[in-house]
Amino acid sequence: MVLSQQQVDDLIVRVQDKYDKAFKTKDARNVAEFYEPNAVLIKTGGPAWFGREEIAKALSAFMTVDNQEFHPRFENNYATANDDYIVHRGTYELNGTRYKYEQIWRKQKDGSYLVARDEFEAP
């Protein structure tokens, strides 16, 4: 089944809402569950973390900084022709500055989507 643009947008809103709620708990392992077991998290121009364990460690270090407020803005989402992948692009505001990010969500056998690749700009 090919997803309509509205279905793609709605799906991203739902998963990003869950991701955001998990992030606000500051439980990095919980957030890492949104990623595939062999996913990659990439800081543009910086390091990359491979797999849920490394991603959880990277997120945990980031979450320990007090007073970090994220304000995401979704720019565009699109699915591949077979709906196996959804590319989600946006920006987030962090302490008054806007940064770009891109996530590639891959469809799982159960029909859900997990992040396969996540690249973000950061200070």
N, C-alpha and C positions, 0 to 999 in steps of 0.2 A: 504494500500500500504506500503510495506516495503522499507525504504530508503536505498539506497546504501551508502557505506562508503563515497564516493565522495559527495553525496547529503548532508549527515550529516555534513561533513567538510565545505562545501559551506554554509550551513545554519548557522553554528556557526560563520563563518567569517562574514557573513552579519549582524547577530544580534549583534555580538561583536563590529563591526565597528560602528553601530548605538549607542550602549551603550557607547563606547569610546567618540564619538562626543558629546553625551549628558553629559557625565562626565566632559568634558573639558569646558562646559558652566558654571560649578559650580552651576547648578540648581538641587539641591538634589531631589526636588519633581518630576522633569522631569525624573531623573534617577530611582527613585522609581517606576515609571510606567512600568519599565521592569520586575518588581516583581509581583507575584500574590498578591491579597489583603491580604492573610494570610501567606505569605512567611516568611522565617526565614533567617536572616543574622547572621553568627556565626564567631566570632574571635576565632580561635583555642586556647584553654586554657584560654579563657577570656569570656567576656559577649556575649549574644545573643540578637538580636532585632527581635521582632515579628510584622508583619504587615507593610504595606507601610508607615504609619505615623512614626513609630519608626525607620524604615530603613532610611527614609528621614532625620530624626534628626541625626542618626549616621553618615550618609554620609555627611550631612551639616557640622558637627563638623570636620570631616576629611578634607573636602574641604577648610576649612578656613586656613589651614596651607599653607603658601606660599612656592613656589619653589618645590612642590611635582611633580615629573615626574614619570609616570608609563610607563613601557616598557614590555608589556605582551608577552609571548611566549606560544603558544598552544602546549600541549604535546599529548593529545589524546582525541578523542570524540567517543562516541558510543551511539547507540539508542537501546532501548528495542525492543523485537521482534515485538511488535505492534506499534512502533513509538510513544507511548504515552509519553515517557521520553527520553531526551538526556542528557547524562552525559558528561560534558566538564571539562577537567583537564588541568591545565597549571601552569605557574609560571609568576610572574611579578617582575620586578626590580624596587625598590624604593630607590632612593638615593644611588645607588651602591650595594645594597644587594638584592639577589633573594629570593622570598617567594613563597610558593605553594598556590594554590587555587583550589576549585572544585565547580562547579555549576551544579545543576540539573534543567533542563528546562522541563516544562510540557506542553504538547500539549493542546491548548484551543479549545473550540467548533468551533471557526472560522478557525482552522487550524494553527494559529500562536502559538508561544511558549513564555512562561514567566518563569522567575526563580521562582522555588518553594523553593529551598534551596541553599544557597551560604555560603561556609565556606572558610576562608582565614587565612593564617598566617600573622602576622604583628609584628613590634617591640613593 
